[in-house]
């Protein structure tokens, strides 16, 4: 493997790992804020206890999200310095806005929320967690705007003398049609993860300790499953819109998602296909007629361009070379994203149904406990692998090939050091984090009924939130 | 003023803010095991930085992101050239951040002492390596015509840069000890105060040597004056510390770190990455983004940065009460 491959593997590993924590954080903080608001408005103790319980799990999770996010910002310069030179003028702006508008907000108000339980008036303290929610939303928006620019560059001109893209319209970058559909899709997908997490944890308690805090966890189960359900509808609608925008700006990605080699009109969607990788022979396939046409164009009879004709068109436009992404990878990740996502929505419906009107969840549901929070998370991961590998061979679509972005002076040895180092460190932290998570989950609501204690006058009491 | 200069100043201010703020929480991170004789004292020591360290670290993220946006060439050259030091800084910041958050989440001495090791190492390593990195930025590194770094990891470990690393550690530890004395009570406060004096003397010697050497390498009248002011502020801080005027002592070390960083940036300008190979230095003008980008960022920053300062300041006000350590 050369420096390019190593740098790509490092980006893939660190980004996929980082994104295990991002959707949990985005949704769990909002659900926690919702629970705290419910407590503030109703005064019911169960909401306070849930706020503290899920809030603690949120804090364990966000710690990992923050530290792995640091690597993201640094590695653009470390491994991809020519990319940074090429796009910094455009891409740097949303990144800087993310720091200025989002990270300061999140980090400052998290500190206030953790340590401010007894020091701030109730309403101000509640406001703090909502500021964190705002911070996570802004952060998601700006980073997705930056990513969307790589998918569909807008608001810039190419400066040949400097050999770089230069920003001409920041507003165009922030209202890129790709980010306008990607942002809701990503946020709804994140809420599927958080909802499933809340529901899964509650389900575990209801099944393993049916007598302890039953009512509280029943509420949590219903809240979590409802969040999954509502979010999954949002995911489906925004995903459909996204498919149409993608067909328009990156037709090759849509063709690759379907492994559609020849242009079809109307085009059918294959649920499952076994065939040769170059598309020359199809062995077995389940197809839904007209569906791909609808997904791609909004009309059941719409024309969808195939990989071969797009390849010809791109060669005319950009010169000789392969403009095909890894087709099996895009084909399967696209299907798994949709399939696993739908499965988690189905489980949420089933949970709401079996626990309706005070019914206890059936014990065999225990098998759903571990997979439930993981399913939407896996779907999220497949979605990102699809959207990022589907853009290849471009780093910035139509402008900068991936191979041209890598740092020219960086050695393979340096990248191997950091690749192995980060992977080993992330692996070790995954063990620590998972153990702590499971321990905290098992601990349940114990201690959450006591008033939160961060009062500096009594420092020998164990602190439930603080260090 | 021309926007390239404005953004050079902005980047300098972000680094200054970062080292002033994270400087004391690095210091506390390196010290609390030594100063805190029991779990209560240690927890109190960590609690002094608990609500603020995460916000302090965002100053680094901002410095990085602002450099990316305003000086892409600088960001590219610096981050790819200083590859391994930055990797180790990241490792340090990762283990430290996780350990600070996880330490109190389990009531188990073995768990806590592991987290303690991670916090100490995670505070020491970045402090040392930022010193090495800034030493090298001021001293200059070999760059080729395309402003690519052509040295090795060994090139970065020169005596001047290593002195920079030791200076950063010593100054941050002093800054942290004074912060602890300012924010705690009883024995812990007294011990932190005494240690600050002893460490402060060592730090002062190192800092004087480093700043003078830096000025000899690349100084002008303005940067020399600022560097001298930094040394005077540090000395003033130490005197205030001996007199148990902890607030003033902290003002002293804050000013000293701020002025010292400013003096390094003043000495640097108009270059951002001086080269030890003639005529290949990277200047602020070479590295800058387009006027449109700089203008847009200037407007947005002018609106939102005051807001950030306001709510970060408010945090310090909310947690102004001393943490009782008895």
Interface residues (C-beta under 8 A of the other chain):
Chain A: X56 X59 X60 X63 X64 X66 X67 X68 X70 X71 X73 X74 X76 X77 X78 X79 X81 X82 X84 X85 X87 X88 X89 X90 X91 X92 X93 X95 X96 X97 X98 X99 X100 X101 X103 X104 X105 X107 X108 X109 X110 X111 X112 X114 X115 X116 X119 X120 X159 X164 X166 X167 X168 X170 X407 X408 X409 X410 X414 X417 X418 X421 X422 X425 X429 X432 X433 X436 X439 X440 X456 X457 X459 X460 X462 X463 X466 X467
Chain B: X40 X43 X44 X46 X47 X50 X51 X52 X54 X55 X57 X58 X61 X62 X64 X65 X66 X68 X69 X70 X71 X72 X73 X75 X76 X77 X78 X79 X80 X81 X83 X84 X86 X87 X90 X91 X93 X94 X95 X97 X98 X100 X101 X102 X103 X104 X105 X106 X107 X146 X148 X149 X150 X289 X290 X292 X293 X296 X297 X300 X301 X304 X305 X308 X311 X312 X315 X318 X319 X321 X322 X323 X324 X325 X326
